[in-house]
Amino acid sequence: MKENRLRYLLDNNLPSVATRIESTWPTMVEIVGSTGKYDYIEFVAEYAPYSLVDFENICRATELYNMASMIKVDFQNRAYVAQKAMASGFQAVLLVDHKTPDEVRESLHVLKPDRPQDMGRFGYPNSRWIGYQPHNPQMDYADMVKNTVVALMIEKKEAMDNIEEICSIPGVDMVQFGPSDYSMSCGFNMKDHLEECKAAERKMIEVALKHGVQPRCEIYTAEDAKYYMDLGVKHFCIGDELKIVTTYWSQTGADMRALADTLK
């Protein structure tokens, strides 16, 4: 059975570094992999258009570089998309917009294997999984499903109100704070309540570590990591494809526009 690299890192208490992509062009994944700096990519399917064929191609590209793959799925169709992604080779699922412990349990139920000891609802679809290995016995496939890393966005006021119970649910491997959605659910703009959002994130990290759940933090520079490392965080997602190109086109483009305008 092919190894789930992110599961290996978690099981061995090792750190991880990821980055986010929104495009489905597998060469973008290969560019990330060719640097040799990343343990996995996060495909932000919640924000991007995609086809089911794209799932397989993204996963093939990550496996060329011994990287893992995470998919961020919408809330409403999470069961369908997550199961299709896992069967295509994604090694981790990032769930969004959950408010209550029962919603979390419902999602975990459909992501667990359908066998007596797991009592889940994910059966035996004939697909590629992590690498194409069509002749594995059913229990090996079930183990692969069970090894899928499940991460959860904590981005609603109700989720923070229930953070102790959510982090105590078996099967929640990682949590990540979402300040934009959290602010919206509280009825205010994040820029007006920055310290309140930071305090909620710190509480999430503290509670998660207490329950043996790994906090994952999204950052944009390596310098940003020190703050979180001091809080006990080992797992980071640095950079985002859209923000990277937006920053370059905006800032470098502005410099070039000003220079070109001197020629008028």
C-alpha atoms as one frame of an Amber mdcrd trajectory, in Angstrom:
protein
   0.000   0.000   0.000   1.320   3.441  -0.956   2.195   5.688   1.969   0.197
   8.731   3.023   3.048  11.176   3.542   1.139  13.693   5.642  -0.173  10.927
   7.898   3.422   9.765   8.346   4.511  13.243   9.435   1.660  13.525  11.917
   2.185  10.048  13.350   5.881  10.761  13.878   5.388  14.229  15.382   7.278
  15.857  12.493   6.670  19.370  11.133   5.172  20.086   7.728   5.297  22.880
   5.176   2.667  23.325   2.465   1.584  25.919  -0.057  -1.785  26.661  -1.692
  -2.723  26.487  -5.357  -5.979  27.332  -7.097  -5.167  26.391 -10.696  -5.621
  22.839 -11.919  -2.618  22.868 -14.275  -0.437  19.999 -12.981   2.715  21.836
 -14.005   2.049  24.305 -11.197   2.236  21.370  -8.798   5.460  20.238 -10.439
   6.944  23.716 -10.000   6.234  23.483  -6.289   7.621  19.950  -6.115  10.771
  20.798  -8.042  11.845  23.214  -5.293  12.131  20.326  -2.835  10.863  22.572
  -0.030   7.274  21.401   0.471   5.708  18.346   2.086   2.345  18.800   0.401
   0.180  21.128  -1.650  -3.287  22.332  -0.740  -5.645  22.561  -3.709  -8.252
  25.161  -2.804 -11.251  23.600  -4.533 -13.562  25.756  -2.421 -12.461  28.780
  -4.465 -11.640  27.322  -7.871 -13.276  25.638 -10.875 -12.242  22.039 -11.471
 -13.191  18.732 -13.023 -12.890  15.295 -11.480 -10.122  14.461 -13.974  -8.152
  17.392 -12.522  -8.133  15.642  -9.150  -6.238  12.660 -10.554  -3.754  14.822
 -12.465  -2.996  17.005  -9.451  -2.369  13.914  -7.327  -0.151  12.294  -9.962
   1.975  15.423 -10.065   2.395  15.522  -6.274   3.389  11.852  -6.189   6.167
  12.492  -8.732   7.879  14.578  -6.056   6.953  12.501  -2.998   4.587  15.225
  -1.824   1.223  14.713  -0.210  -1.953  16.500  -1.311  -4.775  18.219   0.553
  -8.063  19.433  -0.895 -10.183  22.185   0.621 -13.826  21.426  -0.157 -17.059
  23.403   0.051 -19.409  22.698   2.926 -22.581  21.949   0.993 -21.283  19.140
  -1.271 -18.407  18.064   0.953 -19.245  14.359   1.093 -19.333  13.881  -2.673
 -16.275  15.995  -3.489 -14.177  14.680  -0.597 -14.877  11.042  -1.469 -14.063
  11.652  -5.141 -10.862  13.466  -4.173  -9.736  10.737  -1.769 -10.375   8.052
  -4.386  -8.317  10.120  -6.861  -5.320  10.212  -4.543  -5.727  13.181  -2.212
  -4.167  12.283   1.117  -5.907  14.940   3.219  -9.225  16.779   3.275  -9.709
  20.267   4.701 -13.328  20.789   5.765 -14.852  24.271   6.034 -17.749  26.152
   7.638 -18.681  23.629  10.325 -20.453  25.115  13.338 -21.427  22.255  15.647
 -19.835  19.032  16.888 -22.672  17.106  15.228 -21.805  18.605  11.845 -18.213
  17.491  12.368 -19.322  13.961  13.303 -21.541  13.805  10.226 -18.611  14.721
   7.959 -16.263  12.245   9.610 -18.889   9.535   9.219 -18.903   9.812   5.412
 -15.084   9.921   5.296 -14.588   6.725   7.298 -14.436   3.276   5.664 -17.608
   1.231   5.558 -16.441  -1.743   7.625 -17.588  -2.961  11.032 -14.745  -1.517
  13.126 -15.036   1.957  11.575 -18.788   2.180  10.935 -18.330   4.741   8.154
 -20.060   5.311   4.816 -17.135   5.200   2.371 -17.257   1.952   0.417 -15.042
   0.449  -2.269 -14.973   2.679  -5.370 -12.719   1.463  -8.161 -10.309   4.353
  -8.624  -6.617   5.218  -8.483  -6.240   6.232  -4.799  -2.598   7.066  -3.915
  -0.958   5.765  -7.058  -2.794   3.297  -9.254  -2.964   0.019  -7.360  -6.119
  -1.774  -8.511  -5.419  -5.190  -7.030  -5.188  -4.287  -3.352  -7.596  -6.233
  -1.145 -10.574  -4.471   0.380  -9.067  -4.083   3.832  -6.020  -2.314   2.368
  -8.313   0.175   0.664 -10.210   0.597   3.923  -6.934   1.327   5.715  -6.089
   3.933   3.072  -9.419   5.643   3.682  -8.855   5.560   7.436  -5.354   7.036
   7.026  -6.668  10.092   5.186  -5.818  13.184   7.223  -8.881  15.231   8.156
  -8.330  18.906   8.883 -11.042  21.291   9.993 -11.361  25.031   9.541 -12.405
  26.702  12.782 -13.961  29.781  11.235 -17.374  30.257  12.803 -18.250  31.790
  16.149 -20.272  28.671  16.961 -17.257  26.455  16.217 -15.140  28.461  18.646
 -17.904  28.212  21.238 -17.719  24.417  20.788 -13.960  24.134  20.333 -13.364
  21.832  23.314 -15.910  19.270  22.135 -14.857  19.527  18.478 -11.210  18.879
  19.310 -12.179  15.875  21.428 -13.922  14.115  18.500 -11.898  11.100  17.288
 -10.811  11.550  13.685 -10.115  15.287  13.789  -6.401  15.399  12.977  -5.762
  19.096  12.379  -7.495  22.441  12.877  -6.912  25.829  11.285  -8.345  29.192
  12.269 -10.153  31.218   9.591 -10.228  34.882  10.644 -12.306  36.208   7.729
 -15.228  33.837   8.167 -14.919  34.058  11.939 -15.232  37.847  11.786 -18.214
  37.639   9.482 -19.981  35.147  11.744 -19.402  37.521  14.676 -20.903  40.425
  12.767 -17.809  42.612  12.433 -14.945  43.407  10.074 -11.662  41.693  10.867
  -9.587  44.865  10.543 -11.580  46.437  13.381 -11.127  43.447  15.710  -7.647
  42.113  14.993  -6.736  41.349  18.606 -10.044  39.614  19.235  -9.390  37.359
  16.240  -5.827  36.658  17.380  -7.087  35.763  20.844  -9.594  33.299  19.369
  -6.853  31.730  17.258  -4.579  31.375  20.297  -7.384  29.697  22.208  -7.958
  27.282  19.310  -4.266  26.372  19.255  -4.170  25.851  23.018  -7.274  23.646
  23.060  -6.172  21.648  20.028  -2.771  20.797  21.492  -4.400  19.824  24.775
  -6.502  17.256  22.898  -3.662  15.961  20.725  -4.942  17.723  17.588  -2.350
  19.516  15.470  -2.974  23.200  14.705  -2.126  24.289  11.179  -1.461  27.954
  10.401  -1.593  29.846   7.135   1.203  32.415   6.779   2.841  34.481   4.049
   6.476  34.885   5.146   8.860  32.664   7.066   9.124  35.418   9.669   5.419
  34.973  10.425   6.077  31.417  11.627   8.019  32.401  14.766   4.903  33.720
  16.522   3.114  30.421  15.972   6.115  28.240  16.752   6.263  29.847  20.187
   2.652  28.694  20.667   3.563  25.089  19.819   2.578  25.028  16.122   4.528
  22.712  13.778   2.412  22.764  10.637   2.402  25.676   8.214   0.914  26.575
   4.864   2.955  29.394   3.376   1.869  31.452   0.403  -1.062  31.281  -1.973
  -0.883  31.114  -5.762  -3.421  33.881  -6.364  -1.929  36.242  -3.805   1.580
  35.619  -5.116   0.712  36.575  -8.697  -1.570  39.407  -7.571   1.223  40.931
  -5.490   3.741  40.652  -8.336   1.422  42.009 -11.002   0.293  44.851  -8.734
   3.613  45.964  -7.278   6.031  45.201 -10.105   3.384  46.225 -12.615   2.995
  49.588 -10.903   6.761  50.154 -11.100   6.788  49.261 -14.786   3.703  51.381
 -15.524   5.330  54.413 -13.891   8.526  53.834 -15.855   6.684  53.372 -19.135
   4.643  56.518 -18.542   7.860  58.566 -18.487   8.174  57.805 -22.199   4.971
  59.680 -23.107
